[in-house]
Amino acid sequence: MNAVTTSPDAIRAAADRLHTAASSGVACDPVRDLLAAGDADAAYAVQAINTERALAAGRRLVGRKIGLTSVAVQKQLGVGQPDYGMLFADMARCDAEDIVLADVLQAKVEAEIAFVLGADLDHDQLTVVDLLRAIDFALPAIEIVGSRVRNWDIRLTDTIADNASSGLYVLGSRPVAIDDFDPRLCGMVMEQAGEPVSVGAGAACMGSPLNAALWLARVMARVGKPLREGDTILSGALGPMVTVRPGDVFDVRIEGLGAVRAAFARE
Amino acid sequence: MTSLAALAAIVDEAASSATAVPQLTETITDLSVDDAYAVQALSIARRRARGERRAGYKMGLTSRAKMQQVGVSEIIWGRLTDAMRLTEGGELSRARYVHPRVEPEIAYIIGRPLAGEVSAAEALAAVEAIAPALEIIDSRYRDFKFTLPDVIADNSSSSGFFVGSWARPSADVSNLGILMEVDGRPVQIGSSAAILGNPIRSLLAAARLVARAGERLEPGDIVLAGGATAAHPLTPGQHIRTTFQALGIVAFTVIT
């Protein structure tokens, strides 16, 4: 690990830069010039400042998203771990409702499995059994990722600081019990105008979306912000992400889990 | 002017001796797709003359990604013989191929004759069983590089196949997760939906395309619907294990 640390002033400056980009709708430069190379702790400190800002503004925290869950994306960024960001209630969109593309910067879509918790995961030594017992139900999901950083020019610290490049998300509307589908082997297809534009399976997300969710639960417990009953977990992409243009409609089917649609308004 | 029979001899001998050859279109620059299918039929006739028996058909370029790779917008097909069939759970000898790759597929086993323009319902009524499968593709051309007529003449790169346990034809195989592992490590992850959005569309294309060549799908034929992921190169010592959601596992070991 790099011994060089990032100054509090630099962390504040990075948070301000990303916050300004988000509120103005104009993408900014990366923030890695302000942070020590590979300093993930500093990047999470940047994220935390903007989380506090959101909560102070009255935004409701409803869960977490997990990013960098595919081996290919981890290799691309030279990391061996996923990352996480916050989900707020105002990021949720309904199945098939028109989504305003301007609500997210540089949108891309990816298909995921969402887990909704029916119990707290606040133990400091969690196992997959705790996770399975805590999952109330699963839903098919489309995450609309975005980046406040111009042209998605991101390294690890940029995406962590930028709330793990989160944007909006759409959930399906038929809850499925965790033992009623196969989270590891379920096939996934995302179609646009009848063409499969992204295909994959549960195993593409860290071997299983449950592995990703357990990683998140352990990290959250360790940093003293444990996952709570009612939280939504977006567990990570099951296939490659796809760029969005105005008017695009994406239909995702996950075998055994059902279907969900992200429909973007024509501008 | 080189005859089509002479071209068939070139690809047949390249396949049987596991030797790479230059692309046919390097010398026959105007080789048409129709001529290429004629070369393929003639090369299979040579195998039949040596005692190999008909085993079915394979469909190729069944995903948009692969069509774009070759720069075409149509599905291609090839012919399977019994000598290409390999034993599930057994071994594959690397030396018998030029540069073999494996890809996961869905196989349809035909129970009643099928040809021409048919509906999905008619096609499914002719299917006796569905199975998970692995196809060994091995271009006989140098560096695995070819034009569309080249690959068609070369039996659409088909050179071997493994078929797993049969499932009922009513099994929904439209979006099954597929996990291909080498020595227990994932190398390809995908879904059967990559095959034209639903593998049944590939079976309809098979019925249509072989009818155009005056043939039909016969009882006992196996139709390989096309690759569900990118193909993975094979080297001796690898254990290939592919798990298909709801259909089971197809595995083999690569030897020298």
Contacts between the chains, C-beta under 8 A, distances in Angstrom:
chain1	res1	chain2	res2	distance
A	71	B	186	7.7
A	182	B	177	7.3
A	182	B	245	6.2
A	184	B	177	7.7
A	184	B	179	8.0
A	185	B	176	7.9
A	185	B	177	4.2
A	185	B	179	6.5
A	185	B	243	6.5
A	185	B	245	4.0
A	185	B	246	7.9
A	186	B	177	5.2
A	186	B	245	6.4
A	187	B	175	4.1
A	187	B	176	4.7
A	187	B	177	4.0
A	187	B	178	7.2
A	187	B	190	7.9
A	187	B	191	3.4
A	187	B	192	6.2
A	187	B	193	6.0
A	187	B	245	5.8
A	188	B	175	7.3
A	188	B	177	7.3
A	188	B	191	5.8
A	188	B	193	7.9
A	189	B	175	5.2
A	189	B	191	5.4
A	189	B	193	3.4
A	189	B	194	7.5
A	189	B	197	7.2
A	191	B	197	6.6
A	194	B	197	6.9
A	195	B	64	6.2
A	195	B	197	7.3
A	196	B	63	7.6
A	196	B	64	7.5
A	196	B	193	5.5
A	196	B	194	5.9
A	196	B	197	5.2
A	199	B	190	5.3
A	199	B	191	4.5
A	199	B	193	5.4
A	199	B	194	4.4
A	199	B	228	7.9
A	200	B	177	8.0
A	200	B	189	5.8
A	200	B	190	6.1
A	200	B	191	6.3
A	201	B	177	3.2
A	201	B	178	6.4
A	201	B	179	6.3
A	201	B	189	5.2
A	201	B	190	6.4
A	201	B	191	5.7
A	201	B	245	7.3
A	202	B	177	6.1
A	203	B	177	6.9
A	203	B	179	4.8
A	203	B	186	6.2
A	203	B	189	5.1
A	204	B	189	4.4
A	207	B	186	7.5
A	239	B	190	8.0
A	239	B	191	8.0
A	253	B	175	5.5
A	253	B	193	7.5
A	254	B	175	7.8
A	255	B	175	4.7
A	255	B	176	6.2
A	255	B	177	6.5
A	255	B	191	7.6
A	255	B	245	6.2
